[in-house]
Amino acid sequence: MANGYRPEIIQRAFVDFIGSRLHPFWSLTIPKLRLIARYTLSDDLIALHFETNRAFKQQTSEMMGGWQGGQYLDLRVCIEGVYHQRSYSIVGLAHQPLWWLDDNTESHMADQCHTVTIAIKPQGLVSDYLTKQMPLASVVDTSLPLGHFTLEQTSIAVQKGSDNNQPTPLLFIAGGSGITPMLGLITQALSNGYQVALMHYRRTISSKLQHQWQQLSDIYPDFIYHLIHTEDPTTYLAGTRYLSAEGLLSLNLPLADTQIFACGSQALLAGLYKAAAEITLPQGKQLRDNIIVENFGNSLANVDNGSNQTFDKTIPVEEHTVYLRSRQRQFSSDTTILAAAENADVRLAHGCRQGICQLCRCNKVSGVVKNIQTGKVSSDGYESIQTCINIAMTDVVLDV
């Protein structure tokens, strides 16, 4: 027939099946990565450099034309016959040279059609395997670039200053390996003309990362950085080793109009929200409204709407009941729904526990929840939520 539906004579899935038997890197539909190099960025941070297959290149180009600074990949890694999925930050931007490579290495990498680099802190089964044991040329399945920790996800970042028509200042606050999603994000912000400040709290100082920031500072006069070595008082801001309101004020930024990107441990994020609550802004603004968070672990920031304190076990949070409709189970919750379920010996699907990988997402039938990262309170009706970053504000029914 001339028009209408025309079935594929040879299914792409069949071609993929045959191709994978010939070579595990080949696929028309499944994005894959092949490990080609490892680099040490600091005492606790390893960069893995991958070649991407045709499916990754094509789908990334078609869907987004590359990736944004601050995004990540979900890798599916087989260890002793068991598949594990983990999320890792992408270092840099598509087609951007990596600053730690010498000229010979760069020319060699230029021969690759397309590459992507992730940064890993060796601290678990999968991370240790990737950084220490997985042979070069090994192939892993991957997602396309994911995540909303990007310049595009904030309205304040695209506003223009009222005085000089310049982009709103950006402040990046990182703790330890929380710097990884910012390695591309800061470069992208500077190339787009933003005034950028960086505060990086570390127990050790990496010469390679420090060289990167100095290079950017030499190129972009509007970039300033503060590397706070928590064991070296000469690096402290406002005389304190920890994040504080005085430290933020010492930056001399127009904080009311400054977008803040933060990534790090629960303690760092809790300190940031505490400092933000102590700073008074004009016209009734709240500094916490300017904060975008990418966190390791769960920081229950300012759970109590009527309080300026950050969440910890000394602050009472009203206990509510979570019902699992399909399982006919229930449990009490005064923390994130995922953590409360595990405390009650109830297993729920999860992955990164950071609100990134989406593996914990399920449907809420009724009840009100609050997102601990954004502070957003849900409606009382049917909607999709992530159990690792939501707490129950009323009794909640989940379609689980």
N, C-alpha and C positions, 0 to 999 in steps of 0.2 A: 504494500500500500504506500501511496505517495506521502501521506502526512500521518501524524499521530504518534503513538508510542512505538519505539523501536528498541527491543531488548538487546542488551549487550550479548554478542556472540561468545565472547570470552570474558568472564567476570573478572574484575580487578582483584577480588579476593583470591581467586584461583591463581592469578599471576603472582600475587604477593606470596602465596603459599609455596609455589615452585621457586620463586626468587630467593626466599629465605632459606630454602634447602641448598641452593647454590652458594649463597653468601648471606650471612645474617644482617649485613648492613643494607641490603637492597630492599626497598619497599616503595610502592606507588602511593600508599595511603598512611602508613605508620611512621611518624617522625622518630628518627633514631640518631644517636650520637656515638662517635668512635673516639676513644681517648687517644690523644696524640702527644700530650706533654703535661707535666706537673711543675708548679713553681711555688716556692716558699715566699709568702708576702710578709709574714711575721712569725713570732714564736708559736702562735696558736692559730694561724690562718694559712691555708693552702689553696692555691688556684689550680683548677683543672681545666685544661684547654682541649676542646673537642672539635672534631670535624663533624659537620651535619650532613645528613643524607638528602636526597632529592626531595622527598616528601616534606621534610622540615623546611627547606629553602622555599619550596613552592607555596606551601600553606602559610608560612610566616609572611611571605611577600604579598600574597593575595589578601590576607586578612588584615594586616596592619602595616605593611611596608617596612617591616623590621620589628624592633621592640623599643619600649620606653625605658629610660633610666629608672631603676627601682623595682623592676619586675623580676620574676623568678621562674624556675622550671621545676616541675614535678618529675623526678627520675624514678624509674621502675627497675630495681636492681635485684638480680638473682644471686643469693648467697646460700650455698649448700642445698640447692633445690627448692628454696623458699623465696618467693618474691616479696620485696619490701619497697614501699613508696615513701620518698622523702622530698622535701622542698628545699631548693638552694638558690641563693641570689645570683643574678647574672652580673658579671663584672663588665662595666663599660657599655658602649652602644654598638649597634650593628655597624660594621666596616670601620670601627674606630681602632687605631693602633693601640696596643697594650704598652704602657709606659715602661715596664720593666724589661722588655725584650731588647736585645742588642740588634745592631743593623743586620748581622748575618741571619739571626733568627727571624727577624721581620721579613727579610727577602724570601726566606724559606716558607714562612707562613703565607706570603702573598701568592704562592703557587696553589694554595688551597682555594677551592671554590667559595667556601663559606665556613666560618668557624664561630664558636661561641665559648665563652669562658665563665665558669661559676666559681664561687669562693666557698670554702668549707672549713669549719672548725672541727677538727677530729675530736669527737666527744661521744661516740656511740657506735653500735654495731655497723651500721651502714656507712657512716662518715669515716670510721677507721678503715673499712674495707676499700672505700673509694680512694682515700689518700695514701694508703700504705700497701695494699695487697693486690688490687685489681691490676692485671697486666696491661701495659700499653697495647693499643689496637683493640681492646675489648669494646664490645658494643652494648649499649643500654637503650631501652625505650624511654622516650621523653614526651612530656606535654609540649604544646606551644607556649610561648611566653605568657605568663599570667600575672595578675596582681594589680591593685589600684593605688599603690604607694608611688604615685607619679605626679608630675606637674599638672597633667590634665584633670586630675580629680579634685582640684581645689579652686574655688571661685576667687579667693583672695589673691592667689598667685597670678591671676590674669588681670587684676585690677590695675589701674594706672595711678601713680601718685598724683595728688592734686596740685603740688607745687611745681614740679619740673617734668611732669608727664613721663617719668621713668617707671619701669616695673617695680612693684612692691618688693621690699627686701625679703629675703628668705634666710631662715636660720635653721641649720641642721645640727641636731644633737644626737650623738651616738655613744654607746658604751661598748667597749671591747669589740667583738666581732659584729656588733650592730652597725659597723661602718660599711659592711659589704653591699647592701642595697643602695648606699649613697655614692659609691664609687662612680657609677654612671650618671646618677641623678644630678650630682653637683656639676659634673662636666656639661651636661645638657643645659642646666640652668644658666651657667656662665656663658655658654655659646649663644643662648637666647637673650643675653643682655641683662640678666638679673644681678642685683647686688647680693652677694652671698657671704654668710658667716658660718663657720663650722666650730663646734665644740666637741672634741673627741676625748672621752675618758677611758684611760687604759692603765693596766698594771705594768705594762712594758711599752716601750716606744719602738716602732718599726722604722728602720732607716729607709726602706723602700717606700712605705706609705708617706713618710715625712718628705721624701724627695718628690713624690707626686704632688703633694700640697704646695711645696715651694715652687715647683714648676708652674703650677696654675696661678700662684700668687704673682710670679714674675710676668706671666702673660696677661692676667686680668687684674688691674688695679683695684677693682671693686670686690675682690675676694680676700677675706681675712680668715685666719684659722688659729685655733687655740688647742694644742695638744696637752691635755691635763694628765700628767703621770701621777697617779694617786699616791706614790711613795716619794715624790719629789716636790717639796713645798714651793720651790721657785717657779713651778708651772701652774700653781693654783690661781684661780680667779677669785678676787675679793677675799683672799686669805683662807679659803676653805677648799678641802679636797673633794667635796661633794657638790652636786648641783644645788644652787641656792638662788633665792630672789636677788640677793646682792650681786651674784655672779651674772645673772641675766641683765640686770640694770647696768653693770659695768661695761657691757658691749656698746652702749650708747646707740642702740637701734630704736627706731620708732615702733615700739612693741605693739601698739594698738593696730598698726597696719602691717605687721610682719607675720608672714606665714611660717609656722614652725613644723619641721619634719623631725620626728624622734624615733629612734630604734635602739633597743637594748633590753636589759634585764628588767624584771619586775621592780627592783629597787630603784633603778634609774628613772623609770616612768613614774613611779610613785613620788619620787623627789621632784620631778618636773611639775606634776600637777599640784603638789604642795607649794612649790615656789610660785607657780602661776596664780594660785589663790591668794598669795600674800602681796601681789602687785596690783595696785589700783590704777585702772585706766580711765581716761576721760569718757564722758557721755554714756556712762553705765556699761561700757563694754567689759567682757570677761576674756582674759588671755587664753583660758582653756579652749575657747571657741576657735582659736587660731591654730590649734594643734592637730596634726595628723600623725597617727601612730602606726608603726610596724614593730611588733614586739616579740620577744622570745619568752615563752611562758605567758601566763595570764596576769596582767596587772589590773586589778579591779579599781579603776580610778574614779573617785568621787561617786560611789554608788548611791549614796544618800543625797537626794536632790536638795535637801535643805541644809546640807553641810558643805563646808569648804575643806573638809579633811579627805585624805586619801584612805582607801579601804584597807583595813587589816582586821585581825580577829578581835581587837579590842573595841571596834566600832560595831554596835549591834545592827544586824540586818534582819529584817523580819523574815521568819521562816514560812515557806509556803509548800504546798504539795504539788508534785509533778506526776501526772497520770500517763501511763503508756497504754493507749487504747487497745492496740492490737495484741499486746502481751498480757493485758489485764494485770499490770504491775503498777505500783506507785512507790514514791519515796519522798522524803522531806528535803528541801533545798534552801540553803542560806548562802550559797556561793554559785559559781557557774553550774549550769544544768549538767554538763558532762562530769565535772568534779563531784557534784552531789550524787550522781548515779553511781560513780565508782566507789564513793564512800559507803553506798548502800549495797555494794556487790552486784550492781546491775551493769551489764556491759552494753555500751552504745558504740556505734561506729565512730571512728575518729582517725585523724592523721597527725597534722603538725601541732595541734592544740594552740595555734596562734591566730586562727581566723583566716588562714591563707589558702589551705589546700581544698577546702569545701567538702571534705569527706564526712564531716559530722553533720552536714546540712540535712534537715528533716522538716516535715510540715507540722506546724502548730495548728491545732483545731480551734482552741479557745484559750483565753488568758492573755495577760500582758507581760512582756519581757523587756529588759533593758540591755542594750549593747554596751559592754564595758569599755569598748574602744572609742566609740563615737558619742556615747551618752544618749543615743536615740532611744526613745520609748516606743514600743510597737502599739498597734491597734489591738483590740480585743478579739479580732476575728481570725479567719484562716489565712495563714501566710507561711512562707518558708523562712526558717531561722537556722543559725549555727549554734549548736549546743555548747561549744567550747568558749564562746565569747558573749553568751547571754545569761542573765540571771532572771529568776522568776520574781515579778513584782506582785503577782496575784497567784492563785492556784492556776495551773497550766495543764492542758491536755495536749499530748503529742500523738501524732498518727504513726506510732512506732510499735 
